[in-house]
Amino acid sequence: MTAQAEPSGHAMVYFLAAAQALAMTGASLVVTVSALAGKMLAPTPDLATMPFAFQFVGTMLATIPANLFMARVGRRVGFSIGQGIGICGALCSAAAIYMGDFWLFTAGSLLIGIHNSFWAYYRFAAAESVDAKFRPRAISYVMAGGVVAAVAGPQLAKESLELLAPVLFAGSYLAFACLAVVTILVLQFVRVPTPHVDKKAGGGRPLKEIAKQPEFIVAVLSSTLGYGVMSLVMTATPLAMVACGFAFEDAAFVIQWHVLGMFAPSFFTGALIRKFGVLKIILTGTLLNGVCMGMNLMGIELLNFWVALVALGIGWNFMFIGGTTLLTGTYEPEERAKVQSANDFTVFTMVALASFSSGALQNLIGWEAVNAAASLPILIAFAAVVWLWMTRKRLRTSVS
């Protein structure tokens, strides 16, 4: 990238960060209200988190088509269409809550999930706009847009809770639709470089060959297991807190700090990766997840929930941004669509499974079971990073 082109690339990062802030505000709003709205509408308590889980089913199913579609029409058009789908999903969800229709609410959540699959690529779009040296920071800056979401999302959930009183939660989804409209306006300033037409169809090496790289394996495991564990614990937290006698405002407060923990570190995660290396940052993320589980198992006071969810958020940040950064070094430009799609399909498949099981585990077995279930994936991620670390060390030793 030339010196003249670089400022333009940096400007795209800032526009994408603004779009990420708006999208994540909507996402954190939904995190705050979805399980509780689902519990209000569900025919049985076991199904309370099904609508939220169906968001991730929608994301999982649309991840590959969304990225391949954007490879042909461009990021800006694809991102804008994705926000349009989000508006439809939000309006459907609001109508479902107003009518008391659980299954329509689930369908609306599915549409919101499809919309999520588009904006999930903002971080890759940022990486495509800058040179390799600035790439970790570009990814971090876009993810840092979620800091706004940490404050605005749960607060907007509280403010819009009774917007259509006496029907609770429906107004929150109208607020979500308004955020999507504003995001579409911001996206019109985004101009991400598009691959040459001959490369759009997905040339380069076969995906099977790319996936054999140790870096690819660890990158996908880090993002997938980190995101899955975060979703498992986060989705169950509002339900657990209400079951422990806490008010909705307390749950919103904890989710607010959780989202802040997810994205506030993004201002310096890229710099930490450059200074210490991506593997050390991912390892730190796994240890923070361990702190989360330990705090949740030690007690059910507000302080336990608060510290655990903040640690969970920071752990997710290190594992997800670390995994994304590691992944960007495993493919060539003509291979990016299929590699990114395969990565995010794997990630959101895991997140969907975690979201489905979260409500059932919480309702049938309890809060302790949710946290115990999260320990194995984190241990696997930890072991994978240590394996890659030792593999690299052996290679350096053999070369020298």
MOCORLIN-V420552 format. One record per helix or strand. SS is the DSSP state (H for helix, E for strand). FROM is the first residue (numbers start at 1). TO is the last residue. If there is no record, write none. Layout:
# MOCORLIN-V420552
ss | from | to
SS | FROM | TO
SS | FROM | TO
This chain:
# MOCORLIN-V420552
ss | from | to
H | 3 | 41
H | 45 | 47
H | 50 | 73
H | 75 | 99
H | 102 | 119
H | 122 | 128
H | 132 | 143
H | 146 | 160
H | 170 | 187
H | 197 | 199
H | 207 | 210
H | 214 | 243
H | 248 | 263
H | 266 | 276
H | 278 | 298
H | 302 | 328
H | 333 | 364
H | 367 | 399
